[in-house]
Amino acid sequence: MLQGITTQEFNGNEDSVLIKTENLTKIYKHKGDKILKLKKDTTTAVDGIDLTIRKGVHGFLGPNGAGKTSTMKMIIGAIPITDGSAKVCGYSAGSLNAKKKIGFLPQHVEFYYDMQGKEFLIHCGRLFGMTKKEAENEATELLDEFDLQEAEMRRIETYSGGMKQRLGLAAALIGKPEILILDEPTSDLDPIGRDKIISYVKKISKQATIFVSSHVLSEVEEMCDTVTVIDHGKLLLTDTIANLKRIYQSTNNMLTIDTSNNSSVFQALKGKEFIEKIWVDDKTKTIRILPKNRVKLQNAIANLMLNGEILLNKFTQEEFSLKDIFLEVINKEGFNNE
């Protein structure tokens, strides 16, 4: 499946590119670390990544240790680039002009916990170069936007996890950046908190381009237009979610069958020469089939229905989610970097 998938080149000129990396590489050195006793003196966290990010909401996916956070930190200028380059709106990553274009929400947000919510946002605005009046006005707008106005005079240490995450998102938007970079924005939140953050991201996307990493792929599918998948520091693919689903669906023949007697149908079909693989899904108890010959399978099922007094409830080609595609890409031979 997914034969021939490569990095997708999207239509558009260079003026529309907001983030661009070429051979972006990050190598961490471990010399002298006697405690860890590492076999190698260095670790390549990011290995020659080429990214082109245009307007919209772009998901950044990969398993733990894939290099997502290191890539994001190089783009915002928080850590130095070992090799290659990164540009933000045409400016070199880490430069003052590039930083002015970016708002950043790290995975674990840190605050001055003895500050009040509004006080913290004003402080962030002043650091951004705003006048006190400008910072106060924008802080008021953001507190209202993120439903924090009633808690604006409370110390941040009294905020719930969801409130802190919303405050962090508000702080990332101080100065109205063109690009918002979010690293696991819904981590450690309950379902209600997650839904609120997703709603805010969708709303913000009308004014800013969003580059977001998340392990919750259903959320990425809901929020994003395009995705990039990396593993072991290497880029595996970049494409629109719609195009990935189209390609995946066209190359996959997996069928789902549900009847009034799945046990009997499973036993009757098991071992047939026109079936490559058949099993019963543990969760749904439906029959999953990968056929060698779909026509023969259809005929066999029709005969079972006619001769066995069995009712057919469902016979469909499964629709696949971003999670299915992600797992296929990560596990597929040729994309695996082990």
N, C-alpha and C positions, 0 to 999 in steps of 0.2 A: 504494500500500500504506500501511497504518497511517493511513488516513483518520480524522480526528476524534479522534486521540489527544490528550488534554490531561492536565494534572496530576491524578493520582488522589487523591481524598479518602478516607482510610482511616477505618474505623469506630473509634470510641473517643472518650472525653471528654478535656478539656484536661488533667486530672490525669495522664493517661498520656503526655503529650507531654514528651519529654526535651530535644529541641532544636527551637526555633522561631525562624525569621527572617521578618521582614516588610520588603519593599523593601530588602533588604540590598545596600548599594552600596559599592564601593571605587574611588576615583579616585586615581591616582598623578600627581603633578606633576613636570614635567621642566624647569621654568624655569631658565635659566642653564647648561644642559648643552650646552656647545659641542662636546664630543667626539662625542656621538651624532648631533648635527645633526638632531634629530627635527622632523618637519613640524608636529606638534602639541605644545602645552605640557602636555597631560595625556593619560593613558591610562585608560580605564574598564575595569578588570579584572573587576569584578563589577557587574552591571547590574540592580538591583532584584529580587533573588532571594527568593522565598517558599518556605521549607522547613518541613516538619513531620515530625520524626523521633520514632518511638515505639520500644518495645522490639524487639529483634531485631538482625539484622546487615544494615546498609544500605550498598549500594555507591554510590560517587560517581564518575561517569564523565564523560569529556570529553577531547578532543584536547589536545595541548600548548598552553599559553597560554589554556585555556578559562576559567580563574579558580578552579580547584579549591583550590589551595594558599592563595590569598588568602582564599577563603571559610573554610577551616579555621582560618587564623591569626586571622581576626576572631572566630570562634566561641570560640577558646581565649583570646582577649584579648591575643595577641602583637602585633597591629597595630590601630590605631584604625579605627573604622567611619566612613566618609565620610557616609553617609546611611542611614536605616532603622534597624532594631534587630535584635538577636539575644538570645535568652534560653536559658539552660541550666538545666533543672529549675526554671524559673520565675524564676531570677535573671538579672540583666543580664550579658551576656558581658563578661568582663574583671574582674568583681567577685570579691572573695575567696571568697564563697560559691559562685559559679559555678566558679571554678578548683578548688575542693575536690572537685567532682563529676567532674572530667575527668582522664584519663590520656592523654598524647599521645606518639606516636612519629613524629618527622619523617622525611622521606625520607632525609636524610643525618644520621645520629646523630653527635653529638660527645661525646667522653668526656674525662676527665682520664686520659690514657693511662699516666701513671706510677702510677696507683692500681691496687690489686688489685680483682678483680671484686666480692667481697663488700664490701670497703671502699667501693666506689662506691655500691652499693645502700644501705648503711647511711647514707652521706652524703645520698642522695636522700630517705631516710626521715626523717632529721633535718630536712632542709629542709621536708619536708611537715608537720613539727610533732610527730613521734613522739619518745618518750623513747628513749634509747640502747638500752635493753633491747627495746622494741617494734620498733625498726628492725632490730636484730640478729636477732630471731625471724622477722620477715617476710622479711628478706634470705635467711635459711637456707631458708625454705619456697620462695621463688621460685627460688633456685639449684637446688633439687632438682626443682622443677616443670619448669624449662627445661634440665635435663640439664647443668648447669654446675657441679655441686658439686665435681667433681674439679679444676676450674680456678679455684676461688674464691680461692685465694691467689696466683694468677699475675697479673702485671701485664697490664692490658688491651691494651697495645701488642703482646702476644704472641698475642692472640686472632685466630682466623680471621674472615673476613667474616660467616659464618653465626653464629659465637659472639657477635660484637659485636651482630648484629641481635637475637639472642635476649636478650642482656643489656639492650639498649635496650627491648625489649618488657617485660622484667621490671621495669625502672625505671619504665616507664609505668604499671605495675600497683601500685606502692607506694601504700599507703593504701587499697587496694581501691576504686577509683573506680567510679561507676555507669556512666560513659560512657568508652569507649576510642576515641580518634580516631587512625587510622593513615593516614599519607600514604605511599603506595607501599611497603608493608612488605616486599615480596619483591624490590625492585629490587637488581640486581647480585648476586643469589644464584644458585647452581647449582640444577638440578632437585631434588636431595636437600634442599638448604636451603629451597627454596620449599615442598616438601611438608611439611617440619617446621613452618614458620610457619603454613601453612594448617591443619594439625592443631591447633596451639596456639590459633589464632583460633576454631576450632569449639568447642574445649573451654572457652575463656574466655567464649564467647557464652552459656553457661548461667548465668553470674553477672553479666555486664555487657552493656550495649548497645554495639554496635560500629559505627562510622561509618568506612568505609574507602575510600580512593581507590586505583585500580590501573589500569595500562595493559594488564595481562594479563587479558583478559576471561573466559577460561576459568576463571581462579582466582576472579574475582568471581562467576561463575555457580555455582561449587562452594561458595562461602562464604556468599553473601548471600540474603536473602529478598526484599528490595526494592532498587530502584535509582533514582537520579536522574541524568539526563543534562543537562549544560550545554555550551554552546559560545559563544565570544565574550562570556562573562560573563552570558549569558541562560539561564534555565532552559527546557529543552525539554520534559521530561516527568519525572514520578515515578509509579512503579507497581510492582506485584509482578512478579517475573520470570515467574512462572507465567501471569499475566494477559497480559503482553506477548507471550509465546510463543503463547498461545491466539489473540490478535487477529492476530498476524502470520501464523500458519498459516492462519487462516480467510480472509485476504485475498490469499493467495499461491497461485498455481496451478503453480508450477515443478515439473516432473517430471524424474526421472532414469531413464534406460533403459540397460540393459547386456545385450548379446546375444553370441552366438558370433561375430558378424561386424559390429562396430559401424561399420566403414567403409562397408559396403554399405548398411546401414540409414540411416546419415546421408545418403548420396547420394540414396537413394530418397525420403526425407522432406523434404530441403532444397527450399525454394521452394514447398511446398504451401500452399494458401490457408487451410487450417485451423490453420496454425502461425504465431504472431507472431514467435518467435525460436527458433533452434536452434543449438547449438554443441557441440563436444567438449571436455570438461574436460581441461585440460593435465595435471593431476596424476593423476586417476583413469582417464582415457581413456574415461569413460562419456559418454553423450549427454545433454545437458541441453536441455529443451524448455519453452518457455512457449506453451501452445496457445491458439488462439482458440476452437476447438471440441473439447472433450476427447473426446466420443463419436466424432467422425470420426477423431480421432487413434488411438483404441483400435481402431477397425475397420481402419484402415490398417496398424497394427502386426500385428494378427491375420492379415491377408492376407499380409503379408511372411513371417510365421512359417510359414504353410501352403504358400506357393508357392516360397519361396526356400530351404527346408531350413536355416533359421536357428533356433537355440535361444534362447529368451528367458530370461535369467538374473535380470533385475531390472526391475521397472516400479513405481516408488513416487513418492509426493509427498515431497519432501525435508523432513526435520526441520531446523529452523533453530536456531542457537545464539544466545547473547547477542551474540556478535560480529557475526553477520549483522544482527540487529536494530539494534545500535548504528550500524553503517555506514549502514543504511537511514535511520535518523533523522537522522544528521549530514548526509547527502548529499541528503536529500529536499528538493525545492523547498517553501518555506513554513517549514522549520525552519532553513534556511541563512541566516546573518546577514551574509553578505558584502555 
